């Protein structure tokens, strides 16, 4: 895949209760808010599970990440649909003649509220 500086890549996902349960088993993040539903029957999605949205885009482009920065702004609940917009900030050859990439991203819920923002950088394999 080819990317260009200024390009925006979008990925969307709806988190399910099953996603939270599976991530709880894998991560051992068993905070009460992840294993006990609220009064609406929702579970809080683990922050690092939410953070898989921008890493999915990185995976699509075979990015070997060097840095990842996350700022968690609001909780995400099971049933929420989150759109992740990844912006290509820099794409060039590094000092070892490898394709280096720098990005920023913003994740927005179905209520148009930002829930996560950050950046990642690395090289493309």
ABEGO torsion letter per residue (X at the ends): XBBBBGBBBBBBBBBBAAAAAAAAAAAGBABAAAABBBAAGBBBBBAAAAAAAAAAAAAAAGBBBABBBBBBABBBBBGBBBBBBBBBABBBBBAAGBBBBBBBBBBBBAAGBBABBEBBBEBBX
